[in-house]
Amino acid sequence: MNKSTPKIYRTTNWSSYNRALINRGNIAIWFDPATQWYAPSKGKQGRNQTYSDAAI
């Protein structure tokens, strides 16, 4: 069986492509000081969660 050659995609809009590469690693995170970081005790057996679901 012969493998077909992969398609080659050529970039036509270089300015947009370069901006996309720069923004690829950009992660914006907002922290709300009123967020409950530590999980409350549930009163059940076993270990409690350390962090709340909102913090994760």
Secondary structure, 3 states (H helix, E strand, C coil): CCCCCCCCCCCCCHHHHHHHHHHHCCCCCCCCCCCCCECCCCCCCCCCCCECCCCC
